[in-house]
Amino acid sequence: MEDIMVRLQRAFDVSFEDGASSVTIDTTPDDIPDWDSLGHVTLASNIEQEFHVSFDVDELMEMENVRQIVRILKAKLSGN
């Protein structure tokens, strides 16, 4: 999980200028001012690039916080 969090942190750093430096498993959009609907699309795109994956619409809708993002990434990276 640590590797996922380190790589996820990079995606957050590229996506957001303010508040992204302290992303944890408990981070939600309320914690990052620019994590709005447009920010979410930018973040998803940067995560896709960082992890070499692609998300479908349902997965994008489920990505409501870092914990959910990690869950989805783990499933994708394990081939499920």
SEKELUM-926040 format. One record per residue (C-alpha): x negated, y, z; residue number from 1. Coordinates in steps of 0.1 Angstrom, whole numbers, plus 5000, padded with zeros to 4 digits. Each point is the difference from the previous one (the first is absolute). Layout:
% residues N
     X     Y     Z   nr
     X     Y     Z  NUM
...
//
This chain:
% residues 80
     X     Y     Z   nr
  5000  5000  5000    1
  4971  5024  5007    2
  4989  4999  4963    3
  5036  5008  4990    4
  5001  5029  5024    5
  4966  5014  4988    6
  5011  4998  4964    7
  5034  5014  5008    8
  4984  5029  5018    9
  4981  5008  4967   10
  5033  5001  4981   11
  5015  5023  5027   12
  4969  5023  4999   13
  5004  5003  4962   14
  5037  5006  5002   15
  5003  5025  5029   16
  4978  5028  5012   17
  5016  5006  5034   18
  5005  4974  5027   19
  4989  4969  4980   20
  4966  4996  5018   21
  5015  4983  5030   22
  5023  4974  4983   23
  5008  4970  5022   24
  5023  4971  4997   25
  5026  5021  5019   26
  4998  5030  4976   27
  5033  5011  4984   28
  5009  5028  4975   29
  5009  5022  5030   30
  4963  5000  5010   31
  4987  5013  4966   32
  5016  5033  4988   33
  4995  4992  4963   34
  5014  4965  5001   35
  5033  5009  4984   36
  5016  4984  4969   37
  4974  5014  4976   38
  4972  4992  5024   39
  5013  4964  5003   40
  4997  4995  4962   41
  4965  5014  5001   42
  4991  4978  5029   43
  5014  4969  4984   44
  4981  5007  4968   45
  4967  5005  5019   46
  5007  4968  5020   47
  5006  4981  4967   48
  4966  5013  4987   49
  4981  4992  5032   50
  5014  4965  5003   51
  5005  4992  4963   52
  5036  4991  5005   53
  5033  5013  4988   54
  5032  5006  5019   55
  5035  4994  4988   56
  5029  5024  5009   57
  5011  4979  5030   58
  4965  4999  5015   59
  4997  5038  4996   60
  5033  5004  5018   61
  4988  4978  5029   62
  4968  5019  5005   63
  5015  5022  5027   64
  4969  5001  5022   65
  4965  4986  5002   66
  5011  4968  5017   67
  5023  4992  4971   68
  4973  5010  4974   69
  4975  4976  5017   70
  5027  4972  5000   71
  5006  5004  4963   72
  4963  5002  4992   73
  4993  4968  5020   74
  5027  4982  4981   75
  4987  5013  4966   76
  4964  4992  5008   77
  5007  4965  5012   78
  5019  4993  4967   79
  5035  4999  5015   80
//
